[in-house]
Amino acid sequence: MRAERCAQATCHCHIGYVHAPHLGMAEIYGDRILERIPSKMPPKSV
């Protein structure tokens, strides 16, 4: 099996965006980045 490059000129997929370093998603999601589960949940508003 051979990896294929994406044919799109720009990324429109959520998987691609989450790995864009300039967005800082790794700081929010840590090791749960693929599941989109924040490493620290924001405080619950009352």
MARBA-899277 format. One record per atom (N, C-alpha, C, O): residue in three letters; residue number from 1; atom name; z, y, x negated. Coordinates in nm, 4 decimals, padded with zeros to 6 digits. Each point is the difference from the previous one (the first is absolute). Layout:
# MARBA-899277
{pt ALA,NUM,CA,{Z,Y,X}}
...
***
This chain:
# MARBA-899277
{pt MET,1,N,{00.0000,-00.1186,-00.0842}}
{pt MET,1,CA,{00.0000,00.1186,00.0842}}
{pt MET,1,C,{00.0000,00.1244,-00.0883}}
{pt MET,1,O,{00.0725,00.0057,-00.0993}}
{pt ARG,2,N,{-00.1521,00.0922,00.1345}}
{pt ARG,2,CA,{-00.0159,00.1211,-00.0790}}
{pt ARG,2,C,{00.0461,00.1212,00.0819}}
{pt ARG,2,O,{-00.0320,00.0109,00.1184}}
{pt ALA,3,N,{00.1063,00.0788,-00.1808}}
{pt ALA,3,CA,{00.0437,00.1223,00.0688}}
{pt ALA,3,C,{-00.1201,00.0900,00.0261}}
{pt ALA,3,O,{-00.0872,00.0144,-00.0856}}
{pt GLU,4,N,{00.0830,00.0446,00.2010}}
{pt GLU,4,CA,{-00.1078,00.0916,00.0378}}
{pt GLU,4,C,{00.0538,00.1427,00.0036}}
{pt GLU,4,O,{00.1143,00.0227,00.0399}}
{pt ARG,5,N,{-00.1962,00.0728,-00.0813}}
{pt ARG,5,CA,{00.0369,00.1408,00.0108}}
{pt ARG,5,C,{-00.0228,00.0470,00.1425}}
{pt ARG,5,O,{-00.0889,-00.0501,00.0689}}
{pt CYS,6,N,{00.1669,00.1439,-00.0255}}
{pt CYS,6,CA,{-00.0187,00.0586,00.1325}}
{pt CYS,6,C,{-00.1285,00.0834,-00.0012}}
{pt CYS,6,O,{-00.0263,00.0736,-00.0951}}
{pt ALA,7,N,{-00.0515,-00.0858,00.1992}}
{pt ALA,7,CA,{-00.1277,00.0706,00.0081}}
{pt ALA,7,C,{00.0135,00.1443,00.0499}}
{pt ALA,7,O,{-00.0969,00.0759,-00.0034}}
{pt GLN,8,N,{00.2146,-00.0384,00.0488}}
{pt GLN,8,CA,{00.0218,00.1342,00.0536}}
{pt GLN,8,C,{00.0067,00.1045,-00.1120}}
{pt GLN,8,O,{00.0494,-00.0279,-00.1093}}
{pt ALA,9,N,{-00.0993,00.1474,00.1377}}
{pt ALA,9,CA,{00.0060,00.1094,-00.0979}}
{pt ALA,9,C,{00.1430,00.0535,-00.0130}}
{pt ALA,9,O,{00.0417,00.0410,-00.1083}}
{pt THR,10,N,{00.0319,-00.0415,00.2174}}
{pt THR,10,CA,{00.1401,00.0422,-00.0009}}
{pt THR,10,C,{00.0832,-00.1024,00.0757}}
{pt THR,10,O,{-00.0514,-00.0705,00.0869}}
{pt CYS,11,N,{00.1778,00.0625,-00.1192}}
{pt CYS,11,CA,{00.0879,-00.0989,00.0624}}
{pt CYS,11,C,{00.0489,00.0486,00.1360}}
{pt CYS,11,O,{00.0483,00.1123,00.0144}}
{pt HIS,12,N,{-00.0620,-00.1990,00.0834}}
{pt HIS,12,CA,{00.0507,00.0288,00.1342}}
{pt HIS,12,C,{00.0973,-00.1074,00.0467}}
{pt HIS,12,O,{00.0366,-00.0033,00.1175}}
{pt CYS,13,N,{00.0046,-00.0825,-00.2060}}
{pt CYS,13,CA,{00.0891,-00.1079,00.0418}}
{pt CYS,13,C,{00.1439,00.0304,-00.0398}}
{pt CYS,13,O,{00.0247,00.0648,-00.1017}}
{pt HIS,14,N,{00.0700,-00.1119,00.1826}}
{pt HIS,14,CA,{00.1409,00.0267,-00.0282}}
{pt HIS,14,C,{00.0473,-00.0687,-00.1267}}
{pt HIS,14,O,{00.0912,00.0499,-00.0659}}
{pt ILE,15,N,{-00.1501,-00.1620,00.0301}}
{pt ILE,15,CA,{00.0398,-00.0679,-00.1231}}
{pt ILE,15,C,{-00.0365,00.0866,-00.1208}}
{pt ILE,15,O,{00.0792,00.0120,-00.0935}}
{pt GLY,16,N,{-00.1960,00.0472,00.0947}}
{pt GLY,16,CA,{-00.0416,00.0863,-00.1093}}
{pt GLY,16,C,{00.0859,00.1243,-00.0123}}
{pt GLY,16,O,{00.0376,00.0386,-00.1107}}
{pt TYR,17,N,{-00.0064,00.0240,00.2216}}
{pt TYR,17,CA,{00.0805,00.1220,-00.0038}}
{pt TYR,17,C,{00.1406,-00.0247,-00.0521}}
{pt TYR,17,O,{00.0538,00.0839,-00.0723}}
{pt VAL,18,N,{00.0059,-00.1943,00.1062}}
{pt VAL,18,CA,{00.1376,-00.0238,-00.0418}}
{pt VAL,18,C,{00.0112,-00.0160,-00.1509}}
{pt VAL,18,O,{00.1076,00.0215,-00.0558}}
{pt HIS,19,N,{-00.2157,-00.0587,-00.0114}}
{pt HIS,19,CA,{00.0033,-00.0173,-00.1447}}
{pt HIS,19,C,{-00.0492,00.1227,-00.0766}}
{pt HIS,19,O,{-00.0068,-00.0042,-00.1228}}
{pt ALA,20,N,{-00.0276,00.1129,00.1912}}
{pt ALA,20,CA,{-00.0434,00.1222,-00.0674}}
{pt ALA,20,C,{00.1221,00.0669,-00.0639}}
{pt ALA,20,O,{00.0888,00.0466,00.0714}}
{pt PRO,21,N,{-00.0833,-00.0414,-00.2031}}
{pt PRO,21,CA,{00.1186,00.0512,-00.0692}}
{pt PRO,21,C,{00.0397,00.1418,00.0408}}
{pt PRO,21,O,{00.1189,00.0313,00.0059}}
{pt HIS,22,N,{-00.2160,00.0541,00.0221}}
{pt HIS,22,CA,{00.0321,00.1396,00.0308}}
{pt HIS,22,C,{00.0720,00.0163,00.1350}}
{pt HIS,22,O,{00.0527,00.1077,00.0278}}
{pt LEU,23,N,{-00.0495,-00.2095,00.0544}}
{pt LEU,23,CA,{00.0696,00.0090,00.1285}}
{pt LEU,23,C,{00.1488,-00.0343,-00.0097}}
{pt LEU,23,O,{00.0767,00.0323,00.0907}}
{pt GLY,24,N,{-00.0355,-00.0971,-00.1993}}
{pt GLY,24,CA,{00.1415,-00.0305,-00.0205}}
{pt GLY,24,C,{00.0572,-00.1058,00.0936}}
{pt GLY,24,O,{00.1209,-00.0025,00.0232}}
{pt MET,25,N,{-00.2042,-00.0836,00.0301}}
{pt MET,25,CA,{00.0477,-00.1012,00.0944}}
{pt MET,25,C,{00.0932,-00.1009,-00.0661}}
{pt MET,25,O,{00.0896,-00.0526,00.0659}}
{pt ALA,26,N,{-00.1086,00.0247,-00.1935}}
{pt ALA,26,CA,{00.0870,-00.0942,-00.0702}}
{pt ALA,26,C,{00.1447,00.0495,-00.0001}}
{pt ALA,26,O,{00.0927,-00.0808,00.0041}}
{pt GLU,27,N,{-00.0727,00.2110,-00.0087}}
{pt GLU,27,CA,{00.1352,00.0563,00.0041}}
{pt GLU,27,C,{00.0648,-00.0219,00.1360}}
{pt GLU,27,O,{00.1216,-00.0168,00.0087}}
{pt ILE,28,N,{-00.2003,00.0168,00.0957}}
{pt ILE,28,CA,{00.0521,-00.0187,00.1355}}
{pt ILE,28,C,{00.0243,-00.1477,00.0305}}
{pt ILE,28,O,{00.1053,-00.0365,00.0523}}
{pt TYR,29,N,{-00.2037,-00.0490,-00.0856}}
{pt TYR,29,CA,{00.0041,-00.1396,00.0413}}
{pt TYR,29,C,{00.0502,-00.0970,-00.1055}}
{pt TYR,29,O,{00.0382,-00.1122,00.0333}}
{pt GLY,30,N,{-00.0374,00.1522,-00.1590}}
{pt GLY,30,CA,{00.0481,-00.0890,-00.1063}}
{pt GLY,30,C,{-00.0734,-00.1327,-00.0001}}
{pt GLY,30,O,{-00.1229,-00.0034,00.0051}}
{pt ASP,31,N,{00.1987,-00.1071,-00.0109}}
{pt ASP,31,CA,{-00.0630,-00.1326,-00.0054}}
{pt ASP,31,C,{-00.0449,-00.0493,00.1371}}
{pt ASP,31,O,{-00.0498,-00.1120,00.0108}}
{pt ARG,32,N,{00.0658,00.1917,00.0935}}
{pt ARG,32,CA,{-00.0453,-00.0364,00.1348}}
{pt ARG,32,C,{-00.1227,00.0805,00.0408}}
{pt ARG,32,O,{-00.0222,00.0246,00.1186}}
{pt ILE,33,N,{-00.0567,00.0160,-00.2162}}
{pt ILE,33,CA,{-00.1133,00.0891,00.0246}}
{pt ILE,33,C,{-00.1066,-00.0626,00.0911}}
{pt ILE,33,O,{-00.0563,00.0691,00.0849}}
{pt LEU,34,N,{00.0286,-00.1970,-00.1013}}
{pt LEU,34,CA,{-00.1024,-00.0619,00.0838}}
{pt LEU,34,C,{00.0430,-00.0136,00.1452}}
{pt LEU,34,O,{-00.0837,00.0048,00.0901}}
{pt GLU,35,N,{00.2133,-00.0218,-00.0667}}
{pt GLU,35,CA,{00.0504,-00.0124,00.1367}}
{pt GLU,35,C,{00.0267,00.1357,00.0655}}
{pt GLU,35,O,{00.0233,00.0071,00.1207}}
{pt ARG,36,N,{-00.0267,00.1003,-00.1997}}
{pt ARG,36,CA,{00.0304,00.1363,00.0453}}
{pt ARG,36,C,{00.1429,00.0109,00.0548}}
{pt ARG,36,O,{00.0242,00.0648,00.1018}}
{pt ILE,37,N,{00.0697,-00.1297,-00.1717}}
{pt ILE,37,CA,{00.1411,00.0091,00.0358}}
{pt ILE,37,C,{00.0654,00.0907,-00.1037}}
{pt ILE,37,O,{00.0093,-00.0371,-00.1170}}
{pt PRO,38,N,{00.0360,00.1550,00.1580}}
{pt PRO,38,CA,{00.0615,00.0918,-00.0965}}
{pt PRO,38,C,{00.1200,-00.0634,-00.0695}}
{pt PRO,38,O,{00.0773,-00.0720,00.0632}}
{pt SER,39,N,{-00.0613,00.0978,-00.1907}}
{pt SER,39,CA,{00.1143,-00.0544,-00.0727}}
{pt SER,39,C,{00.1296,00.0636,00.0475}}
{pt SER,39,O,{00.1057,-00.0626,-00.0071}}
{pt LYS,40,N,{-00.1124,00.1844,00.0549}}
{pt LYS,40,CA,{00.1174,00.0670,00.0607}}
{pt LYS,40,C,{-00.0454,00.0566,00.1345}}
{pt LYS,40,O,{-00.0945,00.0786,00.0070}}
{pt MET,41,N,{00.1617,-00.1187,00.0969}}
{pt MET,41,CA,{-00.0356,00.0490,00.1334}}
{pt MET,41,C,{00.0537,00.1427,00.0171}}
{pt MET,41,O,{00.1113,00.0295,-00.0436}}
{pt PRO,42,N,{-00.1886,00.0582,00.1060}}
{pt PRO,42,CA,{00.0491,00.1358,00.0250}}
{pt PRO,42,C,{00.1159,-00.0034,00.1000}}
{pt PRO,42,O,{00.0103,-00.0935,00.0793}}
{pt PRO,43,N,{00.0765,00.1944,-00.0825}}
{pt PRO,43,CA,{00.1126,00.0038,00.0945}}
{pt PRO,43,C,{-00.0513,00.0048,00.1444}}
{pt PRO,43,O,{-00.1012,00.0629,00.0308}}
{pt LYS,44,N,{00.1743,-00.1308,00.0545}}
{pt LYS,44,CA,{-00.0350,-00.0034,00.1416}}
{pt LYS,44,C,{00.0388,00.1321,00.0650}}
{pt LYS,44,O,{00.1130,00.0460,-00.0155}}
{pt SER,45,N,{-00.2063,00.0151,00.0882}}
{pt SER,45,CA,{00.0323,00.1247,00.0689}}
{pt SER,45,C,{00.0634,-00.0336,00.1352}}
{pt SER,45,O,{-00.0381,-00.0965,00.0663}}
{pt VAL,46,N,{00.1341,00.1771,-00.0284}}
{pt VAL,46,CA,{00.0754,-00.0261,00.1225}}
{pt VAL,46,C,{-00.0592,00.0763,00.1163}}
{pt VAL,46,O,{00.0502,-00.0094,00.1120}}
***
